[in-house]
């Protein structure tokens, strides 16, 4: 998968950032952060969600994330004051604001254009390309306020029409079709995902019913 923006090419298959064919070196975490922001460019991504993705189940200082953002800006010749690509969302996180052309091959499988989502209590929750964190925290991509769910309980990663689910060290665990998962697992249409007492159903379809995002209710308790 190649994403092109402002004279740059981000090749996620070879893990290269290219400018006019020349490779620009990024640290592994710097590349991961850039790829994550590009994949989730439709929204601002919170610092907490980024930290969970880059350093799962590990406490890190916010300065680590700021250092990576500065590394990416240097590589892209970008400016925090007048951003072309990486915008800081004050007191929240970051967003990729450049115009992206996604390189999709002519032989891409049909399911790459499928719509992915979750069914929950009769509602449909769309899944975005990239990382979708589920938890009680109000800045989770899919906030669900339930006593058995951790602040950052699990994440579903969507890549080119396919999705995997992974537990984020939650207190009560994540179950897929009744089995506790300990590693990322591929999702298929109709799979049942249980987080505490909450049951979500993974759905794939070219068209889904009108979506409704699950609202955040009240404060989030600790993990």
N, C-alpha and C positions, 0 to 999 in steps of 0.2 A: 504494500500500500504506500503510495507516494502522495504527499500533500505539497502543493506549491504555493508560495506567497512571497511577494516582493523580491523576486529574483533568487529566492532560496527554495530548496527542495528538501523535504523531510522524508527520508526513506526508512520506514519502520521495519521492513524486512531485513535490511542490511545494517540498521541502526547507524545511519549516516545523515549528517546535515551537510548539504552541498550548496555551493554558490558558484554558478556558471561552471559546474562540473568539478570544482575543487572542493575537497572535503574540509569542513571547519570542525575542529575537534571540540567536543563537549565531554565533560565527565559523565559516567553512567547515570548518576542521579540527575544531572543537568539535562541529559537527553530525555530521561523519563518524565521530568517535569514539563519540558517543552511539548512532548508528545501528548501528555495528559491535557494540557491547556488547549492545544490545537483540537484534540478530539472533542473537548467539551466547550468549544468556542461559542456555542449558543447561550452560555450562561457564565456568570462569575462563579469561581470555585473557591470555597472557603479554605482558610489556612488549615483548619482542623481536618478537613477531608483530604487535602493534599498531603498532610503529614501522615495520615492513616495509610494512604496509598504508597508513599515513598519509604516510610519507616513503620510498617505495621507492628503494633504491640510494643513499640519502643518510644520512650519519651525523648523528645529532642527540643532544643531551644528554637524559638521562632527565627532567630538569627540564621540558623542553618538554611531555612527556606529562603530568606532574603538574600543570602549568599548565592544560592543557586539561581535566583531570579536575576541577580546582577551579572552572573556568569553568562546567562542566556542573552541578556541585553548587550553585553560586550560582543558576543559572537554575531548577533544580528545587527550590530551597529545601531542599536535602539537607545532611546532616552526615556528615563523615568518621568522627566518633566513634560516631554512632548512625545508620548509613545506612539509608535507605528504598529507595534505588535503586542507587547506585554504591558497591560495597564494594571496599576495597583488600585484595588478597590479599598478605599480607606477603612481601616479597622475591621476588614472582612477577609480579603484574599486577593486573588488575581484573576484577570480575564484576558484571553487572546483576542485582539481586536483587528488583526490584519485580515484582508480578503484572501480566502483560501480556495484553491482549485484542487479538488481531490482527483487523483489519478486512478481511474477505475478501468481495468482491462476489458477488452471485448469479450473475453471468455469468463468473466466473473460469473459465479453460480447464481441461479435465480434467487436463492434465499438471501443473497446479499442485500436485496431490496425489500426484504420482508420487514414488517413492523413488529417490534418486540415489546412486550409489556407484561404487567402482572395484574391478575384479578384479585381483588381484595374487598370482601363484603359487598359484592355486587358492583364494585367500581373498577374501572380500568386505569392503571397507572402506566404511562409510557416510559420506556427505558431509552436513555440517550446513548449515543456512541461514546464509549469511554467507560469511566467508573461511575457506578450508581451506588452510593453508600446508603444502607438502611439502618435506622436506629432512632433512639429517643431524642437525640440532640436536635435542636431546632435548625442547625445548619447542615444536617444530613440531606442528601439529595432526595431521599424518600423518608420523611419523618413520620414515625408511628409511635404514639404514646400508649404504651402498654407496660404493666409492671414487670413482665418477664423479659422485656427487651433491653439490651444494654444501650448506652449512649451511641456507640458505633458498633453495631452488632454484626453485620455482614455486608458484603458488597457483591454486586453483580457487574461483571466487566463485559461490555459489548464491543466486539471487534468484527467488522465486516459481516454483519448479519448473524453472528454466532455469539453465544453468551455462556459465561461460567459463573458459578456462585462460590463464594469463599467466606468462611467464618473469620471474624476479626478478633478472636480471643474473647468472645462473649462469655458471660457467666453461665448461661443456660444452654449454650451451644446452638448450632444450626443443623437441622435435619432435612435431608433430601429424600423424598418418598419413604419416610420413616426411619432412615438410617442416619446416624450422626456422621457429619463430614469433618475431616481433619485436613484435607487438601482441596485445592480448587477442583470443582466438578463441572463437566459440561452439562448444559441444560437442554432438554427437549420439550416440545410442545406438550402441555398437560402436566408437567412435573409439579409436584407439591413441595413447597418450601415452608418449613415450620421454624419460626423464631419464638421461643418460649411457647405461649399458647396461641400465637397469631399464625394463621395459615395463609400463604400466598400461593397462587397458581400461575406458573409461567406460561405465557401464550405467544404463539407465532402466527401472524396472519398478514396478508397483503392489505387488509383493511380491518380495523378494529372499531369497536363502538366508541362513541364520543368519550374522551378522557376526562377524568376528574382527579386531581391531585389530592392525596391524603393530607389533610391539614395537620399542622403541629398544634397539639393541645397542651397548654400548661408548660411548666419547666421540665427540664430533663434531669433525671437523677444520675448519680455516678455509676460507673461500670462496676 
